[in-house]
Amino acid sequence: DTILFKAGERWTGSFRPKGSGSEEAPIIVDMYGEGERPILDGAGEVNHVIRLENVDYWELNNLEITNNSDLQRARIGVYILANGGQRRHIHLRHLFIHHIMGLYTFEMIGKNTGGIGIIGNGNARFDDILIEQCEIGDIVRVGIFTNGNTGQPGARPITNLVIRHNTIYRCAGDGAIIRYADKPIIEKNEAYENHNGDQALVQYGVALWTRSTDSAMVQYNHVYKTYGDMDGQAFDADLEAWGTVVQNNYSHDNEGGFMLVYGSSVDAIVRHNISQNDGAVGGHIFDFPVWTNPRGSGIFHNNTIYLPPGNTAVIADEAKQSARFYNNIFYTESGSALLTRDAENNTPFLDHNCYFGYSEADVQLDANAINADPKLAAVGTGGDGKDTVDGYKLTEGSPCIAAGIDKAAMGGHYWLPDMGDQDYFGFAIDAAKIDIGAHQYSSETAVGSTAPDEQRPSIYVVGHNYPNPFNSATTIPVRLSEAANIDVAIYSMSGQLIKHLYAGKKDAGRHSFQWDGDTENGGIVSSGMYLCRVCFAEKERDVKKLIVVK
């Protein structure tokens, strides 16, 4: 089944569809015609603009959703609710969700309001939840959140949750709160200017954080300008978050710091990240709050941290020996920054790190310290983009080259099988020759899936075809942030190739591909549903459903 809203039109109220699709035929909500996305507007009069309750196999695409008001209320843009039982396959793509006026309060009633909310009551479980290429901004209070029963480690109630390629901005409290999920993936998102509400109202907030999760993967994100000192960090492994992995992210100008590591979060692995000018207001890069018991633990390795003049943030604030730092570059130009401080005279475990601008007393905490200029290419030159940080690459003659240690030499619980297959820049990691910092200068080969490569765009948008359904021809729009190799093909629902539309390189910009309903051998397809697969550099891909009506 398909529910289509006309492009450029507006609907006011609440959309509450009933019934479920199937694995073979999910129910699709989309736009038709040319023009701007159709607008679903709660006009401040309803709690939920879209409410999917106790349903399975729904896909929402290409809608604009808003629900503004001068008055606070428990509002959510897209509310996915389960009152017990197993719920499957809810996919949200290309939604523009903005100006949702929820509740500012830090209490749970407030943290359950905002852009997209997924809540399970009782024994409810969710599987196969995708939020992809959505824009979520100007929200009170949270951009994306999940909630429900906590489950137990190893038996969390949310599985196969993926949040990727989204833009999340100006959320009064938090950008995204991921709770009660097993192995969620939060990747390739851009989050900025979050926690921008009055701290007297919102209190604490973080851009992207996990709570009561197992093995969450937070990677390849660009997070910047999170405000405030009541948390105010880019990332957070919060209460009962087990094994949170934070890797290959670029973080800058987050006032509260790079990461909060909260009490009862254990075995975080934080690696291959670049942090520039974080913590200028909160006063720390990594915060292990002293008033939590126990304090968070983890292994922090091969990160590059830069503090410009005037930023005196502490690297590991109130950390204990359960926080272990290896192979990191800590570079300060402030003249007075500290590596660590603790009211109870605890210190983190430091080994084989490189320090520039720190006092001898601090550096002596590391028995294998490199107290020298790491010879980075151009510190402080990172901009607004994950590809703007070449200034943090090592240069020839750096004392950090081949000076690090491998996983086998690290203490603590390093529960992942290896140190990762690539550094921040996409270069392979050779366990026999580990460099210090987020750049593996020693490596000569790039890993194709995420290496910096003009053939793979950092941002791409595959729009839904128009018209859809169609009779004689349809157009698939694609937008590329830079030049890329692209492959466009039509398949049957069973995966059989119907028609290969294009394979080759396209420049940055907008492109369109037309399908006339024909097959590879010149035949004409019958009525039904087909798949358009758009693949970039053989790795990144997007799939759209096309409906032919004869």
C-alpha positions in Angstrom: 0.0 0.0 0.0 1.1 3.6 -0.6 -0.2 6.9 0.9 0.9 9.9 -1.1 0.8 13.6 -0.2 0.9 16.1 -3.0 4.1 18.2 -3.2 3.7 21.8 -2.1 0.4 21.2 -0.1 -0.2 21.6 3.6 -2.3 19.4 6.0 -3.1 20.5 9.5 -3.7 18.1 12.5 -2.5 14.7 13.3 -1.8 11.8 11.0 -2.5 8.4 12.7 -2.5 5.6 10.2 -3.6 2.1 11.2 -2.6 -1.4 10.2 0.7 -3.0 9.2 2.5 -3.8 6.0 4.7 -6.9 5.5 8.3 -7.7 4.9 7.6 -8.1 1.2 5.3 -5.0 0.9 5.8 -2.3 3.6 3.4 0.6 3.6 5.0 3.6 2.1 4.1 7.2 2.9 5.6 9.6 0.4 5.1 12.7 -1.8 4.0 12.9 -5.4 4.4 15.6 -8.0 7.1 18.2 -8.3 7.9 20.9 -5.8 8.5 21.3 -2.1 7.8 18.5 0.4 4.2 18.4 1.6 3.8 19.9 5.0 2.1 18.1 7.9 1.5 20.8 10.6 0.2 20.2 14.0 -0.4 23.9 14.4 0.4 23.5 18.1 -3.0 21.9 18.7 -2.0 18.2 18.8 0.7 16.3 20.7 1.8 14.1 17.7 1.9 15.2 14.1 2.5 11.6 13.0 1.7 8.7 15.4 2.5 5.1 14.5 1.1 3.0 17.3 1.5 -0.8 17.4 2.3 -1.2 13.7 4.9 -2.8 11.6 6.6 -2.3 8.2 6.0 1.4 7.6 8.3 3.8 5.7 7.9 7.5 5.8 9.7 9.6 3.2 9.9 13.2 1.9 7.6 15.0 4.4 8.0 18.3 6.2 6.7 18.1 9.8 6.2 21.0 12.2 4.2 21.7 15.4 5.0 25.1 16.8 3.4 27.1 19.5 4.2 29.8 22.1 3.2 27.4 24.8 5.0 24.3 26.0 3.3 20.9 25.6 4.3 17.2 25.3 4.7 17.4 21.5 6.6 15.1 19.2 7.0 15.4 15.4 7.0 11.6 14.7 5.9 9.4 17.5 6.5 5.6 17.3 4.8 3.8 20.1 4.5 0.1 21.1 2.3 -1.0 23.9 3.9 -4.4 24.3 5.0 -7.1 21.8 7.5 -7.0 18.9 7.4 -4.2 16.4 9.4 -4.3 13.2 10.7 -2.2 10.4 10.0 1.5 10.8 12.1 3.5 8.3 12.2 7.3 8.2 14.0 9.0 5.3 14.3 12.5 4.0 12.0 14.1 6.6 12.4 17.8 7.5 11.2 18.1 11.1 11.4 21.6 12.6 9.9 23.9 15.1 8.4 21.3 17.5 7.5 23.0 20.8 7.8 20.4 23.4 8.8 20.7 27.1 12.1 22.3 28.2 12.3 20.5 31.5 15.2 18.1 32.3 12.7 15.6 33.8 11.8 12.6 31.8 8.5 14.1 30.6 10.6 16.8 28.9 13.2 14.4 27.5 10.3 12.5 25.9 9.4 15.5 23.7 10.9 16.7 20.4 11.5 15.7 16.8 11.4 11.9 16.6 10.4 9.7 19.6 10.4 5.9 19.8 8.9 4.6 23.1 8.0 1.1 24.1 5.8 0.3 27.1 5.8 -2.9 29.1 7.6 -5.7 27.3 7.6 -3.9 24.0 10.5 -4.5 21.6 11.6 -2.8 18.4 13.7 -4.2 15.5 14.9 -2.6 12.3 14.5 1.1 13.0 16.2 3.4 10.5 16.4 7.2 10.6 18.3 8.4 7.6 19.0 11.6 5.8 16.6 13.6 7.9 16.9 17.3 8.9 15.8 17.9 12.4 16.2 21.4 13.8 14.8 24.1 16.1 13.4 21.6 18.5 12.2 21.6 22.2 13.6 19.5 23.7 15.3 16.5 22.0 16.0 15.9 18.3 15.8 12.1 18.4 15.1 9.9 21.4 14.4 6.3 22.3 12.8 5.1 25.6 11.0 2.2 27.2 12.0 -0.6 29.5 15.7 -0.9 30.2 16.1 -4.6 29.6 19.3 -6.1 30.8 22.8 -6.1 29.3 22.7 -8.6 26.5 18.9 -8.4 26.2 18.1 -4.8 25.3 14.6 -4.3 23.8 15.7 -2.2 20.7 17.8 -4.0 18.0 19.0 -3.0 14.6 18.7 0.7 15.2 20.5 2.9 12.7 20.7 6.7 12.8 22.8 8.0 10.0 23.4 10.9 7.6 21.1 13.2 9.5 21.5 16.9 10.3 20.5 17.8 13.9 20.7 21.3 15.1 19.4 23.9 17.6 17.7 21.3 19.9 17.1 23.0 23.2 18.3 20.1 25.3 19.9 17.2 23.4 20.6 16.3 19.8 19.9 12.5 20.2 19.4 10.3 23.3 19.7 6.6 22.5 18.5 4.4 25.3 17.9 0.6 25.8 19.4 -0.5 22.5 21.7 -3.3 21.5 24.4 -2.4 19.1 22.8 0.8 17.8 24.7 2.6 15.1 24.9 6.5 15.2 27.0 7.5 12.2 27.8 10.2 9.7 25.5 12.7 11.3 26.1 16.4 11.6 25.0 17.9 14.9 25.5 21.6 15.8 24.3 24.3 18.1 22.5 21.9 20.4 21.8 22.4 24.1 21.0 26.0 23.1 18.0 26.4 25.5 18.2 28.5 28.7 20.2 26.3 31.1 17.9 27.4 33.9 15.2 25.5 32.0 16.9 22.7 30.2 19.7 22.1 32.7 21.9 19.3 31.3 22.3 18.3 27.7 24.7 16.7 25.2 24.7 16.5 21.4 24.8 12.7 21.0 24.6 10.2 23.9 23.8 6.7 24.9 22.3 5.3 28.1 21.7 1.7 29.1 23.0 0.5 25.7 25.2 -2.4 24.7 28.1 -1.9 22.2 26.7 1.4 20.7 28.8 2.5 17.7 29.1 6.3 17.4 31.3 7.0 14.4 32.1 9.4 11.5 30.0 12.2 13.0 30.8 15.9 12.9 29.7 17.6 16.1 30.3 21.2 16.9 29.1 24.2 18.9 27.2 22.4 21.6 26.5 25.1 24.2 26.9 25.4 27.9 28.7 23.9 30.9 25.9 21.8 32.3 27.4 18.9 30.3 27.5 20.6 26.9 29.7 17.9 25.4 29.7 16.4 21.9 29.3 12.8 23.2 28.3 11.0 26.4 28.5 7.3 27.5 25.9 7.7 30.3 24.4 5.5 33.0 24.8 1.7 32.3 26.1 2.2 28.8 28.3 -0.8 28.2 31.0 -0.8 25.6 30.2 2.4 23.9 32.5 2.9 20.9 33.2 6.5 19.8 35.5 6.5 16.8 36.5 8.6 13.7 34.6 11.7 14.7 35.5 15.3 14.4 34.5 17.5 17.3 35.1 21.2 17.7 34.0 24.2 19.6 31.8 22.2 22.0 31.7 24.4 25.1 31.3 21.5 27.5 34.1 19.3 26.1 34.5 16.3 23.8 33.0 13.6 26.0 31.2 12.9 29.3 32.0 9.4 30.7 29.4 9.0 33.4 29.3 6.7 36.4 28.3 3.1 35.8 29.2 3.4 32.1 31.9 0.8 31.5 34.5 -0.3 28.9 34.1 2.6 26.5 36.5 2.6 23.6 37.3 6.0 22.2 39.7 6.1 19.3 40.7 7.9 16.1 38.9 11.1 16.9 40.0 14.8 16.4 39.0 17.4 18.9 39.7 21.1 18.3 38.9 23.8 20.9 36.4 21.8 22.9 35.8 22.4 26.6 36.4 26.2 26.7 33.4 26.8 29.0 33.0 23.5 30.8 36.8 23.2 31.5 37.4 19.7 30.4 37.8 17.4 27.4 36.9 14.1 29.0 34.8 14.5 32.1 34.5 11.7 34.7 32.2 13.3 37.4 33.6 12.8 40.9 30.2 12.7 42.4 29.2 9.5 40.5 30.1 6.2 42.0 31.7 4.3 40.4 33.2 6.5 37.8 33.1 5.6 34.1 35.9 3.5 32.6 37.3 2.9 29.2 40.3 2.9 26.8 41.1 6.2 25.0 43.6 5.8 22.2 44.9 7.4 19.1 43.0 10.6 19.5 44.4 14.1 18.6 43.3 16.9 21.0 44.1 20.5 20.3 43.6 23.5 22.7 44.2 27.0 21.3 45.4 30.0 23.3 42.9 30.8 26.0 41.4 27.4 26.3 42.6 25.8 29.6 40.4 22.7 29.6 41.6 19.7 31.6 42.2 16.6 29.4 40.9 13.9 31.9 38.9 15.6 34.6 38.4 13.5 37.8 39.4 10.3 36.0 40.7 7.3 37.9 43.1 4.5 36.8 40.1 2.7 35.1 40.4 5.4 32.4 43.4 4.4 30.3 44.9 6.8 27.7 47.3 5.4 25.1 48.8 6.8 21.8 47.1 10.2 22.1 48.4 13.6 21.1 47.6 16.3 23.6 48.5 19.7 22.2 47.9 22.9 24.1 48.8 26.5 23.3 47.1 27.9 26.4 50.2 28.0 28.6 48.3 26.8 31.7 46.2 23.7 30.8 46.3 20.6 33.0 46.3 17.0 32.0 44.3 15.9 35.0 42.7 17.0 38.3 40.7 15.2 40.9 39.4 16.2 44.4 40.4 12.8 45.7 43.9 12.9 44.2 43.1 10.1 41.6 44.8 10.1 38.2 44.1 8.4 34.9 46.4 5.8 33.5 48.7 7.4 30.9 51.1 5.6 28.6 52.8 6.3 25.3 51.1 9.7 24.7 52.6 12.7 23.1 52.4 16.0 25.0 53.1 19.6 23.8 52.7 22.6 26.0 52.1 20.7 29.3 54.2 20.9 32.5 56.9 18.4 33.4 54.9 17.5 36.5 51.9 16.5 34.4 53.9 14.7 31.8 55.7 12.6 34.4 52.4 10.7 35.0 53.2 8.9 31.7 56.2 6.7 32.1 56.6 6.5 28.3 55.7 10.0 27.4 56.9 11.9 24.3 57.3 15.4 25.5 57.9 17.1 22.2 56.3 18.9 19.3 54.4 16.2 17.3 54.9 18.2 14.1 51.3 18.3 13.0 50.8 20.0 9.6 48.8 23.0 10.8 47.0 22.9 14.2 43.9 25.0 14.7 42.9 25.1 11.1 40.0 22.7 11.2 36.8 24.2 9.8 33.1 23.2 9.6 33.5 19.8 7.8 35.0 16.4 8.5 37.3 16.9 5.5 38.8 20.2 6.8 41.3 18.7 9.3 44.4 17.9 7.3 46.2 20.2 9.7 46.2 17.3 12.2 48.1 15.0 10.0 51.7 14.1 11.1 54.5 15.4 9.0 57.9 14.0 8.2 60.2 13.8 11.2 57.4 13.6 13.7 58.4 11.8 16.9 54.9 10.2 16.9 55.7 8.1 13.8 55.9 4.4 14.8 56.0 5.3 18.4 52.7 3.9 19.6 51.8 0.6 21.1 49.4 -2.0 19.9 46.3 -3.6 21.5 48.3 -6.4 23.1 50.4 -3.9 25.1 47.4 -2.0 26.4 45.9 -2.9 29.8 42.3 -2.7 30.6 39.4 -4.5 28.9 39.9 -4.0 25.2 36.9 -6.0 24.2 36.9 -5.2 20.4 38.9 -7.6 18.2 41.4 -5.1 16.9 42.3 -1.4 17.0 40.1 -0.6 14.1 40.7 -1.0 10.4 41.4 2.7 9.6 42.5 5.9 11.2 40.5 9.1 11.1 41.6 9.9 7.5 40.8 6.4 6.2 44.3 5.0 6.1 44.9 1.4 7.1 46.2 0.6 10.6 49.2 -1.6 10.6 49.4 -3.3 14.0 53.2 -3.7 13.5 53.8 0.0 13.1 51.4 2.2 15.2 51.7 5.9 15.1 50.5 8.2 17.9 47.5 10.4 17.2 44.5 10.1 14.9 46.7 9.9 11.7 48.6 6.8 10.7 51.4 8.4 8.8 53.2 5.1 8.5 50.3 3.6 6.4 50.6 3.7 2.7 47.2 2.2 1.8 43.7 3.7 2.3 40.7 1.6 3.2 38.3 2.0 0.3 35.1 2.1 2.3 35.9 5.4 4.0 39.2 6.7 2.6 39.2 10.3 1.5 38.4 9.7 -2.2 36.9 12.1 -4.7 35.0 9.1 -6.1 32.9 8.8 -3.0 30.8 11.8 -1.9 30.8 12.8 1.8 27.1 13.8 1.4 24.6 12.5 -1.1 20.8 12.7 -1.4 18.8 10.3 -3.4 15.3 11.8 -3.8 12.2 9.7 -4.4 11.3 9.3 -8.0 8.6 11.4 -9.6 5.9 10.7 -10.6 5.3 7.7 -8.3 3.2 5.7 -9.1 3.9 6.2 -12.8 2.8 4.7 -16.2 5.3 5.6 -18.9 8.4 7.1 -17.3 9.8 8.3 -13.9 12.8 10.3 -12.8 15.2 9.5 -10.0 16.9 12.7 -8.6 20.4 12.5 -7.1 22.4 15.3 -5.4 26.2 14.9 -4.8 28.4 17.1 -2.6 31.4 16.3 -4.8 32.3 14.2 -7.8 31.6 10.5 -7.4 31.4 7.2 -9.1 27.7 6.3 -9.2 25.8 3.2 -10.3 22.0 3.3 -10.9 20.0 0.2 -11.6 16.4 -1.1 -11.4 15.7 -4.5 -9.8 12.6 -6.6 -9.2 11.5 -7.1 -5.6 13.2 -10.5 -5.7 16.5 -8.9 -6.6 16.6 -9.7 -10.3 18.3 -7.0 -12.5 15.7 -5.3 -14.7 17.5 -2.3 -16.2 21.0 -0.8 -15.7 20.5 3.0 -16.0 24.0 4.4 -15.5 27.5 3.6 -14.3 30.2 6.2 -14.3 31.4 9.4 -12.7 29.2 12.4 -12.1 30.3 15.9 -11.0 29.1 17.6 -7.8 25.5 18.9 -8.1 22.1 17.7 -9.1 21.5 14.9 -11.5 18.5 12.9 -12.7 18.1 9.5 -14.2 15.0 8.4 -16.2 13.5 5.0 -16.4 10.9 4.3 -19.0 9.7 1.0 -17.5 11.8 -1.0 -19.9 14.0 -4.0 -19.3 17.6 -4.7 -20.2 16.6 -6.6 -23.3 14.1 -4.0 -24.5 10.9 -5.4 -23.0 8.3 -3.6 -20.9 7.7 -4.4 -17.3 4.2 -5.2 -15.9 2.5 -3.3 -13.1 4.0 -3.7 -9.7 6.7 -2.5 -7.3 10.4 -2.3 -8.3 13.6 -1.2 -6.6 16.0 1.5 -7.7 19.4 1.0 -6.2 21.9 3.9 -6.3 25.4 2.9 -5.3 28.4 5.1 -4.6 31.9 3.8 -4.9 30.6 0.2 -4.5 30.0 0.8 -0.8 27.4 3.5 0.1 24.0 2.8 -1.4 20.4 3.9 -1.2 17.3 2.0 -2.4 14.0 3.5 -3.4 10.7 1.7 -4.3 9.1 2.5 -7.6 5.5 1.7 -8.5 4.5 1.0 -12.1 0.8 1.3 -13.0 -0.3 0.0 -16.4 
